[in-house]
Structure formats: C-alpha cells, structure tokens
Amino acid sequence: MAAVQIKIEPLTKAAFAPFGNVIETHGAELRIINGGSTERFHDLMEIDVSPEGGKPIVSIFRGQPFAFPVSIKMVERHPLGSQAFIPMGPFPFLLVVAQDSNGAPKTPRAFLATGGQGVNYARNVWHHPLLSLEAVCDFLVIDRSGPGNNLQEHFYAGEGFTVVQS
C-alpha cells in the first residue's frame, strides 16, 4: 500500500487548538514588569503532568534535520502529561498530529511552525516525534517525569503517510 500524502498547514492557534497550545507572543496577554524594562507574555500554555504523581521537568532536545518528503510511519502519545517544545533558534520545524478514534490515531495533519513559535501537545494527543527542518535544532522541552506508563506508540499500516511541501 502506497503512502498517503498529507499537505502542510500553517500553524495557528485556532487550527492547532484540538491538539494543544501554540506558544507565541502574538495575541498573548502582555504585562510590563521589572520597572518597565521587560515585557512578559503571560500564561501561554497549560502544563498538565500531575496524574499518578507526575512532576514537571525541563530538558533540551537536539533534533537532527529531516528533508522533504517526510515519511510518517508512527505516532506517539503521552497519556499522563502534556509536552511542550520551544525552539531555541530561528529555524522552522514540522508538527504531525492526529485526533484519537477509539484508542487509535485518525489521519494525521501536518503544521509548519516558524522559529518564533513553540507548541504544547495536550495530554493524550497523538503526535510524531520531533521533526526539525533545515538544520540541527535545540528545543527547550517541558514534560513529565514520574511513575506510570506515559508513552504509547502506534505504527501505521503499509507505507503510512508522506508529508509534502505545498
């Protein structure tokens, strides 16, 4: 069975809402702090890691670049915690997510994040592991540590899906 092609959508808060939060300054609540010398873009995501005694952790992930077309043969999800990816450089990256249907992912969607956007995958959202583009990229990652099984993987039948540039 040949891979099904999926096209890339721009990453917007509205389009990504079923999967989590877009982390960006655009449209965020702005607070001026530190005697006026600092702008604080307030409360950009909900960190959800407390089930079964989880705690938030902060890590750096270093993603190796992928080239188009990108083959999608599996997705994963984290039933016990959200997972935020905040790029530490100016490079775009690719997001592949899928809604759930009775414990299995539906057809995935692909989004292109700019270097100025991060994402927070909501708890239990199917997504492909990190997909850097153009260059090796570091990401500040906020996710869960603690007891319990917080990883489920799903492997697509046949050739899966292929993400193509629009």
LINKAPE-V981975 format. One record per run of one state. SS is the DSSP state (A for helix, B for strand, O for the rest). FROM is the first residue (numbers start at 0). TO is the last residue. If there is no record, write none. Layout:
SS/FROM/TO
SS/FROM/TO
This chain:
O/0/2
B/3/9
O/10/11
A/12/15
O/16/18
B/19/22
O/23/27
B/28/32
A/33/35
O/36/36
B/37/41
O/42/49
A/50/52
O/53/53
B/54/62
O/63/63
B/64/65
O/66/68
B/69/71
O/72/72
B/73/76
O/77/81
B/82/86
O/87/91
B/92/97
O/98/98
B/99/100
O/101/102
B/103/104
O/105/107
B/108/112
O/113/116
B/117/120
O/121/124
B/125/126
O/127/129
B/130/132
O/133/135
B/136/144
O/145/150
B/151/154
O/155/159
B/160/163
O/164/165
